[in-house]
Amino acid sequence: MACCHDDHCSAPEPGGADPRWRRALWIALAVNAGMFLMEVATGVAAGSASLQADALDFLGDAANYAISLGVAGIALAWRARAALAKGLSLGVLAACVGAATVWHAVAGTLPSAGTMGAVGVLALAANAGVALMLHRWRGGDANMRSVWICSRNDAIGNAAVVLAALGVFGTGTGLPDIIVASIMAALGISGGWQITRQATGELRAQRERLVAAE
């Protein structure tokens, strides 16, 4: 695991074969799947673009953790390909969030600030816990890093949803909700780019090693 204690540091186990890594992924998968079901229902009921955006993030992360469990311990090239697929899918999800945000902006939706705030706080607690649990593996390969980036971005997004709820309550308009949903879409695009870039680099390095070995 990538952590330091009493001045002694250790690197992540290659390929994510560490049973602690797999256990952490199972916990994260369960948390994110449950939060997706709750947020997609409350987001629609509250008319909140940022809650619906957050629900899509939970769905994307649940799939992310499931894929990571499937590729843990196998060859680096396959883990990099899985990370590449996750990076691209994260970009697609971000585009869906952007489209939903535009629709809410045009429709002039006024979300329920109380529901946004309550669900946002619960989601923040869930994602902060997952991010802290996965923090020790943030310096691993592209697959491990993709898991950390998604968890970190979601915790940031949840905090922004809480701020949006305060903004909606204070202004009586849906503008804060639209702004936060737009920021979350941008975070998704940025995270997808980071994951895709590292995965592409790992695949390129793997091909170069194969050519050099011939």
Long-range contacts (C-beta under 8 A, 24 or more apart in sequence): 1-136, 1-137, 2-136, 2-137, 2-138, 2-139, 2-140, 3-136, 11-139, 12-136, 12-137, 12-139, 12-140, 12-141, 12-144, 14-76, 15-72, 15-73, 15-74, 15-75, 15-76, 15-79, 15-141, 16-68, 16-71, 16-72, 16-73, 16-79, 16-137, 16-140, 16-141, 16-143, 16-144, 17-72, 17-73, 21-72, 21-137, 21-144, 22-69, 22-72, 24-133, 24-134, 24-137, 25-65, 25-68, 25-69, 25-72, 25-147, 26-65, 26-69, 27-130, 27-133, 28-61, 28-65, 28-130, 28-133, 28-134, 28-147, 28-151, 29-62, 29-65, 29-66, 29-69, 31-126, 31-129, 31-130, 32-58, 32-59, 32-61, 32-62, 32-65, 32-126, 32-130, 33-58, 33-62, 35-122, 35-123, 35-126, 35-127, 36-62, 38-119, 38-122, 39-119, 39-123, 42-115, 42-119, 43-119, 45-112, 45-115, 46-111, 46-112, 46-115, 46-116, 46-119, 47-104, 47-109, 47-110, 47-111, 47-112, 47-174, 48-109, 48-111, 48-112, 48-115, 48-116, 48-161, 48-164, 48-177, 49-100, 49-101, 49-103, 49-104, 49-105, 49-109, 49-111, 49-174, 49-177, 49-178, 49-181, 50-111, 50-116, 50-120, 50-160, 50-161, 50-164, 50-177, 50-180, 50-181, 50-184, 51-111, 51-115, 51-116, 51-119, 51-120, 51-161, 52-97, 52-100, 52-181, 53-97, 53-100, 53-101, 53-157, 53-180, 53-181, 53-184, 53-185, 54-120, 54-123, 54-154, 54-157, 54-158, 54-161, 54-184, 56-93, 56-96, 56-97, 57-93, 57-97, 57-150, 57-153, 57-154, 57-157, 57-184, 57-188, 58-123, 58-154, 59-93, 60-89, 60-90, 60-93, 60-150, 60-188, 61-150, 61-151, 61-154, 63-89, 64-90, 64-146, 64-147, 64-150, 65-147, 68-143, 68-144, 68-146, 68-147, 71-143, 72-143, 76-141, 76-202, 76-206, 77-202, 77-203, 77-206, 79-141, 79-142, 79-143, 80-141, 80-142, 80-143, 80-199, 80-202, 80-203, 80-206, 81-199, 81-203, 82-143, 83-141, 83-142, 83-143, 83-145, 83-146, 83-195, 83-198, 83-199, 83-202, 84-142, 84-195, 84-196, 84-199, 84-200, 84-203, 86-143, 86-146, 86-150, 86-195, 87-146, 87-191, 87-192, 87-193, 87-194, 87-195, 87-196, 87-197, 87-199, 88-192, 88-196, 89-192, 90-150, 90-188, 90-191, 90-192, 90-195, 91-188, 91-189, 91-192, 91-193, 91-196, 93-188, 94-184, 94-185, 94-186, 94-187, 94-188, 94-189, 94-192, 95-185, 97-181, 97-184, 97-185, 97-188, 98-182, 98-185, 100-181, 101-178, 101-181, 101-182, 101-185, 104-174, 104-177, 104-178, 104-181, 105-174, 105-178, 108-174, 109-174, 109-177, 110-168, 110-172, 110-173, 110-174, 111-168, 111-174, 111-177, 113-165, 113-166, 113-168, 113-169, 114-165, 114-169, 116-161, 116-162, 116-164, 116-165, 116-168, 116-177, 117-162, 117-165, 117-166, 117-169, 119-161, 120-158, 120-161, 120-162, 120-164, 120-165, 121-162, 123-154, 123-158, 123-161, 124-155, 124-158, 124-159, 124-161, 124-162, 126-158, 127-151, 127-154, 127-155, 127-157, 127-158, 128-155, 128-158, 130-154, 130-155, 131-155, 141-202, 142-195, 142-198, 142-199, 142-201, 142-202, 143-199, 145-194, 145-195, 145-198, 146-195, 146-198, 146-199, 149-191, 149-194, 149-195, 150-191, 153-187, 153-188, 153-190, 153-191, 156-187, 157-183, 157-184, 157-187, 160-184
